[in-house]
Structures are given as structure tokens and as C-alpha cells.
Amino acid sequence: MNQWVYDRNTDFKVFGLSMLFAILLGMAFPHFDFYNTMFVYVFIDISHSFTTYFYTLSSDRINNSHHRYFFWGILALVFTLSCTLFAIGMGKWIVKMYTIASLYHFMKQSQAWIFIVSKKTRPKSKFEDRVNFWASYGAVWCPQVISMTLERPTPWFIEGDIPGLPSYFREISLMAGALVAIPYLWIEIKRWREDKIILWGKHLHVAYGCLVWASARLGTLSFLSDSISPLMMMACHSFPYYYLGHRYIQKRSSLNEKFWPYFNNHYLFISFIWVTCITLTSFQYISVRYIYNKHFFVSCIFITIAVTHYIYDSYLWKKDTHPEGSNIFTS
């Protein structure tokens, strides 16, 4: 029974080192404004979104199949729509939609790791399967909802971009979390008594998701450093995605799918993405500051990169739309 997303050693490296990096970097640069620096933007945040293009738009299989209409069509649609809305003075609406899309995307990825390990453990019953399903919501959604009941809800990009909720949602979330935790613990205690098995992989991914969201949205590690919260969210989201993307490329390449450019080495792959993002970011800065006074045109490039990444992901990793993606978790 494989109770890990990949395997024990890989999971500890991919997920554990991501969290350790965020904590150590946050403690080294404790000021909250650090996460707004170009270093964080290029090397941790936007580059993971750009990663998606290297195994979608550069794939010969996708460009020679019906999938190409989706991937190229979404890219053109999002960029055109973004530019149009900015041009007619609806930039604030773009920011609001971008915020909600980003929040939802991050939440679903955190849940996805829990979904994967939960399915790999082969639940004994439908009840256990449903408890595992709701455990992902308890770990991720409860901290997020609670953060929205604070007097000043934790922002995503800028102050006020996440709406607030009445305080009673806090009690509802805590009660919902408890209602999930009780049957979850009961099932696992029963498993131990009957089979002497502890599903460490599943438990660690549930705890991992909860710690990331409780830290990022509720500041539970802020006593160490103000910058840990946003760095925890970004690093624990982006770095596992680098590995996921490159693993996918390697698996598909072994089945004769062609990508350009192709890097067999994981670190060369990531380095090339970083260099590309530095180049694009420099182009954005130069264009906005010195050349083109309609800066929204350039800004829409980066909004498009992020939003298409969110939409692509909803297509890439689902068996019913693109089984090639989810298959990499079965090997």
C-alpha cells in the first residue's frame, strides 16, 4: 500500500524541504514586506505558474490533438478579456476576480495532495472514503474561513481584497472541523486495533495542509517572523508544483511525447524557468517605466500567465478530461 503522493522519501524531500525553506527564509528576512520583493516574485511565485506552459503548449501530442483548442483558446481568451476590462476601466474587477481565482486555486491544490494519498490508502468503506474527503476541507477551508472572520481579514494580495465574514462563521468552522476530526480519529484508532497499521503518509499530508493554511492565513508561526506566513503559502504551493511538472514531462517523454525545450535534469529545468521569468519581468519593468504608457497591456501578460495556469490545472490533472496527467500518480 502506497500511502504517499509519490513515496516516503520523495514526499519528505518535496513537501518537507519546501516548508523548511519557507521557515528558514522567513526567519532570515523577518520583515513582512520581504515577500513583495522581486526575488520572491520571480523565484517562488510567478515561475511556478509559468512552468505549466512547458508541458502543455510545448507538447507535440497536445499540439496535434483536440487538446490544442482548449490550451491555446484559453490563453487567447484570458489575455483578450483582461486587456479589454482594463481598457474600459474595470481593472478593479480584474483584481477581485484574480484574487478569488488565486485563493481557490491554492486551496484546491492543497486538498489535491490529501485526495491523492486518501485514494491510495484504499479506504475500507464508503464512510471512510467520505471522511477522508471532508478531512481535506477541514484542514484547508476551516483556517481560511476563520481568517475571514478576523477584524481585519488576512489579505491575499492587498489589504481588503478578501471579504470578511460574521464572527459566527468562526464557531461554525471550528464545529465542522471537530465533526470531521472525531470520525477520522475513530477510523484510524480502529485500524490500528484491528490491523496494527498507521497511515503515516495520509496523516502527515492532512497535518501539512492544516499547518500551511493555519500559518499562512492565521499567522500561527508569526511569532518566529512576520514574513513566514506568505512565504509558507507560496513555497509550499510552488516548489511541489515544480517537481510535479518535471515528473510529468519525464514520464510523458518516456512514452515518446516530445517537449521543447526538454531538460532531463530537474535543476536545469527549474533554472531555465527562472531565467525565462527574470527576462519577462525585466521586460515588464522596462516597458512600464520607459516605453509603453499603457502599462495594463504588459501587466495583463502576467495576469494571463497566472489565470491560464489555474484553468489549465483544472483540466490537466482530471481523469475525465486528461487522463495522461493523473496517471503519473499511479506509478
C-alpha positions as a printed NumPy array, in Angstrom:
array([[  0.   ,   0.   ,   0.   ],
       [  1.461,   3.358,  -1.078],
       [  0.166,   5.917,   1.39 ],
       [  2.218,   8.785,  -0.074],
       [  1.715,  11.14 ,  -3.012],
       [  4.891,   9.712,  -4.599],
       [  6.809,   7.701,  -1.998],
       [  8.021,   8.38 ,   1.538],
       [ 11.463,   9.775,   0.707],
       [ 10.233,  11.871,  -2.222],
       [  7.339,  13.315,  -0.213],
       [  9.648,  14.334,   2.621],
       [ 12.009,  15.995,   0.159],
       [  9.368,  17.742,  -1.981],
       [  6.956,  18.84 ,   0.737],
       [  9.169,  18.844,   3.824],
       [ 12.018,  20.827,   2.296],
       [  9.534,  23.343,   0.848],
       [  8.227,  24.076,   4.319],
       [ 11.695,  24.145,   5.854],
       [ 12.873,  26.572,   3.162],
       [  9.928,  28.909,   3.841],
       [ 10.554,  28.897,   7.594],
       [ 14.299,  29.465,   7.317],
       [ 13.925,  32.176,   4.659],
       [ 11.235,  33.875,   6.724],
       [ 13.461,  33.885,   9.793],
       [ 16.411,  35.19 ,   7.759],
       [ 14.275,  38.041,   6.35 ],
       [ 11.667,  38.625,   9.049],
       [ 10.031,  41.781,   7.759],
       [  6.607,  41.272,   6.237],
       [  7.428,  43.379,   3.17 ],
       [ 10.093,  40.897,   2.112],
       [  7.524,  38.756,   0.317],
       [  6.859,  41.664,  -2.08 ],
       [ 10.426,  41.612,  -3.379],
       [ 11.399,  40.624,  -6.912],
       [ 13.261,  37.612,  -5.509],
       [ 10.062,  36.128,  -4.108],
       [  8.019,  37.14 ,  -7.14 ],
       [ 10.367,  35.546,  -9.688],
       [ 11.861,  32.574,  -7.878],
       [  8.903,  31.424,  -5.798],
       [  5.643,  32.794,  -7.128],
       [  5.115,  33.543, -10.835],
       [  7.667,  30.994, -12.069],
       [  5.544,  28.067, -10.892],
       [  2.644,  29.364, -12.991],
       [  4.918,  29.684, -15.998],
       [  6.015,  26.067, -15.5  ],
       [  2.668,  24.909, -16.894],
       [  3.471,  26.123, -20.394],
       [  6.483,  23.8  , -20.642],
       [  4.336,  20.672, -20.722],
       [  1.212,  21.996, -22.433],
       [  1.929,  24.471, -25.224],
       [  5.322,  22.873, -25.96 ],
       [  3.965,  19.316, -26.28 ],
       [  3.751,  17.729, -29.729],
       [  0.921,  15.446, -28.531],
       [ -1.186,  18.351, -27.309],
       [ -0.5  ,  20.453, -30.404],
       [ -1.565,  17.572, -32.627],
       [ -4.734,  16.621, -30.767],
       [ -8.052,  18.16 , -29.766],
       [ -6.399,  19.416, -26.553],
       [ -4.766,  22.247, -28.504],
       [ -8.091,  24.051, -28.918],
       [ -8.517,  24.245, -25.166],
       [ -4.974,  25.292, -24.253],
       [ -4.419,  27.888, -26.976],
       [ -8.024,  29.094, -26.846],
       [ -7.958,  29.754, -23.098],
       [ -4.65 ,  31.619, -23.422],
       [ -6.038,  33.954, -26.102],
       [ -9.368,  34.408, -24.311],
       [ -7.898,  35.321, -20.906],
       [ -5.401,  37.798, -22.372],
       [ -8.005,  39.464, -24.6  ],
       [-10.566,  39.675, -21.803],
       [ -8.013,  41.085, -19.34 ],
       [ -6.865,  43.801, -21.752],
       [-10.457,  44.697, -22.619],
       [-11.542,  45.042, -18.988],
       [ -8.506,  47.185, -18.152],
       [ -9.102,  49.362, -21.213],
       [-12.708,  50.13 , -20.248],
       [-11.773,  50.991, -16.665],
       [-12.694,  47.743, -14.939],
       [ -9.224,  46.999, -13.569],
       [-10.561,  46.673, -10.014],
       [-12.857,  43.866, -11.12 ],
       [ -9.902,  42.04 , -12.634],
       [ -8.029,  42.271,  -9.336],
       [-11.064,  40.951,  -7.442],
       [-11.559,  38.037,  -9.827],
       [ -7.827,  37.346,  -9.834],
       [ -7.793,  37.268,  -6.023],
       [-10.687,  34.812,  -5.768],
       [ -9.239,  32.608,  -8.534],
       [ -5.833,  32.543,  -6.815],
       [ -7.291,  31.715,  -3.417],
       [ -9.461,  28.928,  -4.811],
       [ -6.571,  27.505,  -6.855],
       [ -4.244,  27.36 ,  -3.857],
       [ -6.913,  25.722,  -1.724],
       [ -7.698,  23.071,  -4.313],
       [ -4.033,  22.163,  -4.761],
       [ -3.602,  21.701,  -1.01 ],
       [ -6.662,  19.484,  -0.996],
       [ -5.437,  17.548,  -4.027],
       [ -2.428,  16.125,  -2.172],
       [ -4.785,  14.861,   0.542],
       [ -7.184,  13.449,  -2.073],
       [ -4.339,  11.541,  -3.728],
       [ -3.   ,   9.884,  -0.581],
       [ -6.538,   9.165,   0.626],
       [ -7.32 ,   7.242,  -2.561],
       [ -4.001,   5.391,  -2.468],
       [ -4.742,   4.026,   1.004],
       [ -7.739,   2.134,  -0.426],
       [-10.4  ,   3.036,   2.157],
       [-12.228,   0.042,   3.632],
       [-15.656,   1.621,   3.227],
       [-17.556,   4.461,   1.583],
       [-17.837,   6.059,   5.015],
       [-14.05 ,   6.135,   5.413],
       [-13.727,   7.499,   1.892],
       [-16.141,  10.348,   2.699],
       [-14.365,  11.112,   5.987],
       [-11.052,  11.381,   4.11 ],
       [-12.743,  13.684,   1.614],
       [-14.065,  16.007,   4.307],
       [-10.748,  15.908,   6.177],
       [ -9.234,  17.829,   3.255],
       [-11.865,  20.536,   3.707],
       [-11.306,  20.643,   7.446],
       [ -7.553,  21.046,   7.019],
       [ -7.725,  23.745,   4.338],
       [-11.076,  25.516,   4.35 ],
       [-11.53 ,  25.85 ,   8.103],
       [ -8.415,  28.021,   8.622],
       [ -9.336,  30.107,   5.577],
       [-12.916,  30.727,   6.719],
       [-11.748,  31.536,  10.255],
       [ -9.267,  34.061,   8.822],
       [-12.183,  35.825,   7.116],
       [-13.878,  36.392,  10.488],
       [-10.967,  38.416,  11.851],
       [-11.429,  42.131,  12.396],
       [ -9.002,  42.707,   9.512],
       [ -9.176,  39.608,   7.285],
       [ -5.78 ,  38.378,   6.129],
       [ -5.248,  39.844,   2.627],
       [ -4.177,  37.807,  -0.37 ],
       [ -2.513,  40.494,  -2.491],
       [ -3.532,  43.791,  -0.919],
       [ -5.417,  44.886,   2.189],
       [ -9.164,  44.373,   1.815],
       [ -9.093,  42.061,  -1.218],
       [-10.548,  39.144,   0.805],
       [-14.104,  39.808,   2.058],
       [-14.933,  39.491,   5.724],
       [-17.456,  37.147,   7.332],
       [-19.554,  37.472,  10.507],
       [-17.846,  36.158,  13.624],
       [-20.247,  33.211,  13.996],
       [-18.596,  31.594,  10.957],
       [-15.614,  31.032,  13.232],
       [-17.672,  28.848,  15.569],
       [-19.244,  27.064,  12.606],
       [-15.805,  26.295,  11.162],
       [-14.446,  25.027,  14.472],
       [-17.515,  22.84 ,  14.94 ],
       [-17.223,  21.497,  11.386],
       [-13.55 ,  20.722,  11.945],
       [-14.375,  18.83 ,  15.138],
       [-17.145,  16.878,  13.409],
       [-14.624,  15.717,  10.828],
       [-11.79 ,  15.062,  13.299],
       [-13.844,  12.734,  15.539],
       [-14.747,  10.097,  12.893],
       [-11.293,  10.485,  11.311],
       [ -9.584,   9.598,  14.601],
       [-12.106,   6.839,  15.319],
       [-11.4  ,   5.167,  11.953],
       [ -7.633,   5.364,  12.419],
       [ -7.751,   4.039,  16.008],
       [ -9.97 ,   1.192,  14.823],
       [ -7.487,   0.421,  12.021],
       [ -4.628,   0.279,  14.49 ],
       [ -6.506,  -2.027,  16.857],
       [ -7.527,  -4.4  ,  14.069],
       [ -4.563,  -4.318,  11.664],
       [ -1.751,  -2.597,  13.584],
       [ -1.373,  -0.134,  10.671],
       [ -0.723,   3.603,  10.903],
       [ -1.158,   5.504,   7.646],
       [  1.637,   7.977,   8.285],
       [  1.577,   9.373,   4.745],
       [ -2.082,  10.341,   4.882],
       [ -1.827,  11.787,   8.384],
       [  1.243,  13.854,   7.511],
       [ -0.379,  15.329,   4.405],
       [ -3.526,  16.257,   6.345],
       [ -1.364,  17.862,   9.053],
       [  0.824,  19.51 ,   6.395],
       [ -2.169,  21.133,   4.684],
       [ -3.567,  22.32 ,   8.003],
       [ -0.231,  23.774,   9.149],
       [  0.303,  25.62 ,   5.859],
       [ -3.148,  27.206,   5.906],
       [ -3.232,  27.902,   9.637],
       [  0.165,  29.56 ,   9.377],
       [ -0.464,  31.493,   6.167],
       [ -3.982,  32.675,   6.973],
       [ -3.979,  32.814,  10.792],
       [ -0.315,  33.608,  11.42 ],
       [  0.301,  30.718,  13.812],
       [  4.057,  30.91 ,  13.105],
       [  4.24 ,  34.7  ,  13.007],
       [  5.96 ,  34.759,  16.395],
       [  9.039,  33.5  ,  14.532],
       [  8.826,  36.045,  11.712],
       [  6.233,  38.251,  10.034],
       [  7.23 ,  37.035,   6.585],
       [  6.84 ,  33.319,   7.291],
       [  3.088,  33.317,   6.626],
       [  3.139,  34.397,   2.95 ],
       [  6.381,  32.514,   2.274],
       [  4.883,  29.335,   3.712],
       [  1.903,  29.62 ,   1.385],
       [  3.938,  30.394,  -1.741],
       [  6.834,  27.97 ,  -1.238],
       [  4.639,  25.048,  -0.194],
       [  2.474,  25.664,  -3.234],
       [  5.126,  26.407,  -5.857],
       [  8.012,  24.032,  -5.105],
       [  5.924,  20.832,  -5.132],
       [  4.496,  22.054,  -8.429],
       [  7.979,  22.319,  -9.957],
       [  8.564,  18.689,  -9.114],
       [  5.124,  17.64 , -10.329],
       [  5.635,  19.367, -13.683],
       [  9.058,  17.908, -14.3  ],
       [  7.974,  14.426, -13.219],
       [  5.109,  14.671, -15.698],
       [  7.478,  15.698, -18.501],
       [  9.854,  12.822, -17.732],
       [  7.007,  10.3  , -17.644],
       [  5.474,  11.515, -20.901],
       [  8.893,  11.686, -22.581],
       [  9.473,   8.029, -21.741],
       [  6.301,   7.365, -23.745],
       [  7.735,   9.267, -26.746],
       [  5.933,  12.552, -26.211],
       [  8.147,  15.444, -27.357],
       [  8.632,  18.727, -25.5  ],
       [ 10.645,  21.798, -26.39 ],
       [ 12.895,  22.686, -24.727],
       [ 13.432,  19.385, -22.938],
       [ 15.542,  19.081, -19.791],
       [ 16.022,  15.673, -18.239],
       [ 17.664,  17.217, -15.182],
       [ 15.227,  18.71 , -12.665],
       [ 17.531,  21.563, -11.641],
       [ 18.25 ,  22.597, -15.248],
       [ 14.505,  22.623, -15.873],
       [ 13.85 ,  24.935, -12.926],
       [ 16.849,  27.149, -13.762],
       [ 15.593,  27.663, -17.298],
       [ 12.159,  28.639, -15.999],
       [ 13.728,  31.134, -13.591],
       [ 15.835,  32.691, -16.35 ],
       [ 12.736,  32.983, -18.537],
       [ 10.766,  34.629, -15.743],
       [ 13.576,  37.076, -14.985],
       [ 13.606,  38.035, -18.679],
       [  9.838,  38.535, -18.781],
       [  9.847,  40.505, -15.539],
       [ 12.619,  42.768, -16.849],
       [ 10.592,  43.319, -19.994],
       [  7.594,  44.25 , -17.879],
       [  9.6  ,  46.728, -15.794],
       [ 11.286,  48.387, -18.777],
       [  8.05 ,  48.594, -20.751],
       [  6.034,  50.112, -17.946],
       [  8.729,  52.521, -16.781],
       [ 10.34 ,  53.685, -20.016],
       [  8.472,  52.69 , -23.156],
       [  4.762,  51.967, -23.082],
       [  2.445,  54.229, -21.139],
       [ -0.453,  51.786, -21.29 ],
       [  1.098,  49.574, -18.658],
       [ -2.007,  47.391, -18.304],
       [ -1.122,  45.735, -21.615],
       [  2.089,  44.358, -20.139],
       [  0.551,  43.629, -16.744],
       [ -2.085,  41.505, -18.467],
       [  0.679,  39.187, -19.654],
       [  1.39 ,  38.221, -16.047],
       [ -2.269,  38.02 , -15.1  ],
       [ -2.764,  35.751, -18.106],
       [  0.138,  33.518, -17.072],
       [ -1.382,  33.042, -13.618],
       [ -5.038,  32.672, -14.593],
       [ -4.392,  30.294, -17.501],
       [ -2.244,  28.241, -15.117],
       [ -5.257,  27.943, -12.811],
       [ -7.564,  26.924, -15.652],
       [ -5.034,  24.547, -17.204],
       [ -4.644,  22.783, -13.876],
       [ -8.379,  22.155, -13.642],
       [ -8.062,  20.323, -16.968],
       [ -4.639,  18.682, -16.776],
       [ -4.972,  16.542, -13.666],
       [ -8.511,  15.179, -14.049],
       [ -9.025,  11.684, -15.435],
       [-12.138,  12.596, -17.375],
       [-10.523,  15.458, -19.323],
       [ -6.846,  14.487, -19.466],
       [ -6.029,  11.019, -18.057],
       [ -2.358,  11.401, -19.028],
       [ -1.94 ,  13.813, -16.116],
       [ -3.393,  11.783, -13.255],
       [ -1.627,   8.642, -14.472],
       [  1.712,   9.846, -13.122],
       [  0.462,   9.295,  -9.57 ],
       [ -0.229,   5.622, -10.182],
       [  3.391,   4.697, -10.923]])
